[in-house]
């Protein structure tokens, strides 16, 4: 199934907002119903016949036939940009500025190499396309002109599994649920469950340094990767002969997070773990975000660390965003304070031990146990937030997210700086927002902060958000945070990424790109600015 072209996920799972929530949006934020309906898919026009006949023939030969070069309007529209709120607002208005001239479907590494050679010969830029879930402008090349999308969905297999070493080699177009199903047949799991899980792909996880909601126990995706194969216009690169090595710099880390700018990932070897015997999720209440953050830090630094560990601030707790599928479903007034979710996965013995010991730490830090219901409701609804975002857009509201990370000592300053920047900028624009936040991932030395912003759309919602996003980016750098923790750089964060890493690092990365992609055809303008 393809994802909804003008929104998130499976159209059958979309649901309108309850009347109580619509009333709250109207009274609290001044949200008004949309004045016009979004355009329909059949009403969007895209230019036809953009590829030169010679280029079309070369691409068809590269992927094994005409049937794997798609130039119909619907396929091209479905590969236009990603799924950020500005992306959706633009496509709902019929904006096809970033529509590919064709969508290619290679079946393996050699076909990807052939595509790259054909694109180099005919001077066609190309964008690798997995699940299409980018929310940072990672699928819209910065260079204007013809480009093609390379959809990797035919590369969706489990290539190898080593139960002794506990490794698996997966193709990049394999969606996460299918990867889990294939691994489960052998008794294993990857343990990577980001909010995009239902639609995102293995290649996308690697290309963006994804981080799943169970990262406290399983780690980030880049920590799971033991090796990868990269197809570049200049040839093939294979990395990862051993779990760790002192043979020079670790090139895996160079290509993880490179967002298709250096090459197309054609296989990923990952660490796998046995399917857990037990999964248990619980809720805890803390009087304040500061108190809850201190409790999470204790567990992250001194253990025992739960598999899932997250904390909503007071506003997010009040709204109930930790359980998005239950918003507006209860008339009971929400309790004050902040909600934390803890989860434990593994053997019965291990989960019982960690759960008991962690509970003692949380109580000592001022936490009040809420039982399993809040945790289980979070687990049940953890993939619902993007559907909620679409429902908000349908109702005339604007909703978007951003994330960052920093060291524990800087968390309070970063939290306040980003929240204040978003509030001030959107209020000045005449669309005062509701700004919510949660700690989504924890480490021994720091944590990530994930912000959700809801406001009225105003006269020009994309322009309003662009100013607010820029203000938040400035606040992040000023407060010592990283410009992105797991959403990646894309175009939305690119200019701030350049400032974060510094000019010498950027020139080093440019040198890598010149070596591997001398014509600058791979995802131009993504991750790195275009050459002058």
N, C-alpha and C positions, 0 to 999 in steps of 0.2 A: 504493500500500500504506500502511495505517496502521501507526504504530509499536506495538510490544507495549504493551498497556494497563498491565501490571504491571512493566515493565522497560524496557530500552533497545532500540530498533532493530528489526531483522528477527529474528523468533524462530528462523528457520532458521540464523542465525549464532551462536546461543547454544551454548556448550559447557561441560560441567562441568569443575571443577578437576582436574588430575592428582592421583593419590594422594599423590605426594611433597609437593605444596603443601598438601594437607589435613593431612598429618602435621606439616608445619612449623607451620601455624597452630595445631594442637593443642598441640604441644610448646613453641612460643615464646610464644604469646599466650593459651593456655587456651581456644581456640575449641571449642565443643561443637555437635553437630548440633542443628538446630531441633527443638523439641519437638512442634510442630504444623505442618501444611501450610498454606500461604497459601490464602485463599478463592478460589474460582473465579469467573470473570466472571459466569456465569449465577446465582451465588448471592448477588450483591450487589443489594440492593434500594434503589431511589431513589424519592423521592416523585413521584407522578404528578399531572398536571393542575395544575401550579403557576401557569401563566400565566392571567391573566384572559382570557376569550374576546375582549374588545375589543382587548387588547394583542396577542394571538396574531394576530388579523386584520390589525392594523396592521403587524406585523412581516412577515407573509406578503406583504402588498402591497408592502412596501419592498424585498424581495429577489426579487420576481417569481414568487411562488407558494408553496403549502403544502410542496412537495417540498424547499424550501430552508430550511424551519424544522424542525429535527430535535428531537424530544422523546423519542425512544426511549431506553431505559436504557443500552444499550451506547454509543451516540454520546456521551451525556452523561458517562458514566464515563470514556471516552477523552479527555475534555476537562476532567478534574478534576485540578487542580494541574499541576505539571511533573514533572521527572525527578531531583530531588535524592534523596539516600538517605532522608531523612525522608518525602518525598512517596511514595516507593515502599513504605516500611514501612507507612505509613498505608493506602494503597490495598490492599495485600496483606492488611490486617486488615479490609477492608470499610468503611473510614471514608470516607463520602461527604459530609462536612460542607461541602466547597467545590465541590459539583457544581452546574453551571449548570442553570437551569430549561429552557433551550433552547439549541441551537447553530444559529446563523444562517450562511448561506453566500451573501454578496453577490457579484455578478459584476463590479462596477466601482465607480468613484469615486462616481457619482451614487447608486447603491444604498447605499453606505456612509453617505452624507449622509442618505438617507431613513431608514436604520436609526437613526442618531443622533437624528433628529427624533422618530421613534416612541418611542425609549427615553426621551427627555426628556418627551414628552407623558404617558407612562405610568409615569414615575419608576422606570425599570429601570436598574440599573447594568450596565455591559458591560465585558468583558475582550477585547481583541484577541488573536487566537490564530493563530500561524504554524505552526511545526513542533512546538511543545509541549516544547521542550528546556530551558526555564528550570530552573536549579538553585538559585535564590535566592528562591523564593516569589513569582515575578513573575506568576503566573497565578491566584492566590487572593486575591480582594479582601478588604481589611481590614474593610469594612463588612458586617455580617451582614444577610441578607435576600436577596430574589430578585435574580439577575443572569443575563445571557445571555453566552455566548461568541460572538464574531464571528470565525468561521474564514474565512481569506482564501484558501483553496486554489483557488477558482475564478478568482482574480486571479493568473494564473500565466504571463503572456506577456512576450515581448520587444517592447516598444512601438516602439522606435526604435533605430537604430544609425548612428552617424556615424563612418565609417572615417577621415575626414580629421582630425577633432578627437579621435578615439579615445575616444568616449563611447558609452554605451548607457543606455537608459531601460528599467527592468525593473519589473514589478508585484511587490507585496510578498509574495504567496503562492507565488512561484516558489522551489522548493527549489534549494539550491546546485548539486547535480549536474546538474539540468535547465538551470539558468542557464549552467553551463559548457558543456553540450552545445550550447545555442543559440548561444552566442558562438563556440564552436569552428567551427561551420559557416561563420563569416565570418573565421576565422583569428585569433580573439582569445581572451583569458582574463581573468578578473577577478583570479585569483591569490590568492583568499581561501579558505583551507583550515583552518578551526578543527576541533577534535576532534568537534564536532557537525555537521560538513560534510554528512554523508549525509542528515540530516533537517532541519536548520535552513533558514530562509527568508531571502530578501533583506530583507523588512521587519523580521524579527527581528534581523538583523545591524545594521541602522540603529538600531532602537529600543534596543539594548543596548550600542552601541559595541563590537562584536565585534572580536576580534583573531585572525588566522589564524596557523597554524604557520609560514608563510613570510613573516611580517611584517617580518623584517629586510630582505627584498628588495622586497616589494610594498607594505608599509605596513599599518596598521590599516584596518579598514573605514571608520571615520569620515574617514580621510584620502583615501579613494577617492571619497567622496560629493561630487558637484558640485551637486546640486539634489535637492529632494524636494517632493512634494505631500502636504498634510496635510488630512484631513477632520475638522472639529471641529463640535460642536453649534451653533456660531455662524457656520459657513460654511467656505470653502476658503482655505488659505494655500499659495501657490507660492513657493518659494525657489530661487535659483541661476540668475541670468541670464548669469553669466560665471564663468570658473574662479576668479577672485579679484576683490574689489571693495572700494572704500573708502566705499561707500554705507551708512554706519551700521554698527552691530554685525552680525555674521554670524548671521542667524537660523537658518541650517542647524545651527549648533552648539547652538542652544537646543533643537531638536527631536531631534537625534541624542542617544541615551541617555535620552530622556524616557519610555520604557517604556509608551507608550500613555496616559500621564496627561494629556497635553495634546490629543491627537487620534489619529486612525488614519492611519498612513502608507499612501498609496494608490499611489505610484510613487516610484522612486528613480533618479536619473541618476548614473551612476558612470563613473569613469575605467577604461579597459580597456587591455590591452597585448597585443602579438602573442603567440601561442602559442609557448613556447620551443622552440628546435631541440633543446636538450640539457638533460637533468636528471641530475645526479650527486650522490650523497649519500655521506658518509664518516664514519668514527668516529675519535675521538682519545681518548687517555688522559692524565689529569693526576693527579699524586700526591695532590692535595687539592682540596677545593671552593674554597678561597681562591685557590689557584694557577690553577685553571680560570677562576674569575670574573675574575681579573686579565687573563687572555688574551682573554676575550670583550670586556672593556672596551676593550682595545687595538684590536681589530677594529672595534668599534662607534664608537669615537672617531676613529681614524686610518685605518681601512680597510686593505685593501679589504673591504667587508662582504659576507659570503655571503648568499644568499637565505634560507637556514635556518640558525639559530645557536642552540643550546640546550645546556645542561649539567646533568647529573644529579649530585646529591651522593653521598657515599659509600654511604649506605644505599640509595638508589634504584638505584645502580649494582649493589650487592651483590644486590639482589632481582631486578634485570633489568627494571625497570618501563619503561625506555626502549624495550623491545621486548616489549610485553605479550603478544603472541600466542605468544612463545617461552618464557614462564615455565614452568619445570618440564620443559622438553623436553630438557634436557641434563644429564648426570651430571658434566660437567666443572666443577671448582670455579671460581667467578668470580674474575677478577683484582681486585687491590686498586686503590683510587683512585677516580677519577671519570671517567665517560664523557661526552664532548661529541659532538654531531652537527653536521656542517656540510653544507650543501646548496647547489648552484649551478644556476641555471636561466637560460637565455638563449641567445644565439648561441654557436656553438662557440668563436669567438675570445674573446668576453667571458668565458665560463665558464672557459676555460683560463687566461686571464690572472688572473682573481680567485682561482682555485683555487691556482695556483702562488704568488702573492704572499701569500695568506692562510696557506698551509702554512708559509711562511718565518716569518711572525709567530708562529704557533702553536708551531713548534719552538723559536723564540727564547724563548718564555714557558714552556718546559718540557714541551710536549706531545709525545706519542709517537703516530705515525700507526698506525691499526688497519686501514687499507684500506677498501674499499667495502662489505664485508659488513655491518658494524654499521649503517652508514647506510642501506643498501638494506633491511635487516630493519626498521629503524625506519619507513622510508617505507611498507613493505608492511603494517605492523601499527599505523600511527598512529591509526586509528579504532577500535582494538580495546579500549581501556581501559574504556569504559563497559560493554562486554559482560563484561569481567573483574570489574567491580564487581558486576554482577548475579550472577555465579557465586559470588562471595564471600558475598553475602547468602544465596544458596541453601544454602551450606555452614555458615551460622551465624555468619559473621564480619560485622563492620560495616566499611564502607569509604566514605570521603567525601573531597572535595577542597575547598580554598579557595585564593584567590590574592590577591596584593597587588603593590604596586610602590613604588619609592622611588628616590632619587638614589644614584649609585654609592657615595659615601662612607658612606651609611647601610645599605648592603646587609648587611654582617656583623652589625650590631646587630639589624636587622629579622629576619634569618634565625634568629638565636639566640633572640630574644624569642618569636617565634611557635612555634618548635619546643618551647621550654621550657614555654610556656603550655599547649599541647596535651598534652604528656607528663605534666605535673604534674596537670592537671585530670582526665584520663582514668584515670591511675593511682590517684588518690584515690577515684575512683568504682568501683575494683575491676576495671577493664578496661585494664590497661597497654597502650599502643599502640605500633605501629611507625609512625614519622613520617618520611616521605620528602619530598624537595624537588628541584625543578629550576628553573633559570633558563629561562623559556619565551619571553621577548621582550626584545630589547635596543634601547637608544636611545643617542644620543650622551651623554646626561646621566644615564642610569639604566637600570634593568632591572626586570622583574617576577619574582616568586617564586611558584611554584605548588606547594602542599603536598598530599600524599596521605596520608591517615591510615587505618590498618587496626587493628582491635582486636576483641576478643570483643564480642558484642552486649550481654551483661549482662541484667539484669531489665527495664530500660526503656531501650532504645537511643536512642530519640528524646530523652528527658530527659538522658541522659548526653551526647549530642552537643550539645544546646542549651547546656549549661553550658560544654562545651569550646569551642564556637564563640564564645560570648560572651567567654570568656577570651582567645581568639585575637584577636577584634576589638579588645578593650581593649589588647592587646599591640601590635597594628598601629598604632593611633592614638598610643600612648605612644612608639613607636619612630620616628614620623615617616612612616609609610607611608600610602598611600591605602587606603580600606576595600575597594575592588575595582578590579581592573585591566581585566577584560573579562567577568566574569560578570554585571555590572550590580548594581543596588541591591535591587530587589524589596522584600520585607518583611524578609528576613534581615539586610540591611545598613542598612535605613532609619534607625534611631535613631542609628547611628554616622555615617552620611552627614550627618545634620543637625548633628552635632557637628563633623564635618570642615569643612563649608562655613561654618558659623556662622549666627546668627539672622537677620542682615540679608539674606543670600543666600536663606535659606529663605522669608522674607517676600516677596522679589522673585519667587520661583518661585510662591508661593501667589497672587500678584497675576496672574501669567500664567494660572494655572489658572482663577482666578475669571473672567477675561476670556473665555477660550476654552471653558470648561466650567463655567458658572455654577451648575449644579445638582450639580456634583461627582460625576458619574456614570461618568466614564472611569477604569477601574482604581482605584477608591478605596482609599486606604491604601497603594498602591504608590508608591515613590519618596519621596512626602511623607506625613507623618502626617496623619490626618484632622483636620479643624477641630474644635475643642472645641465 
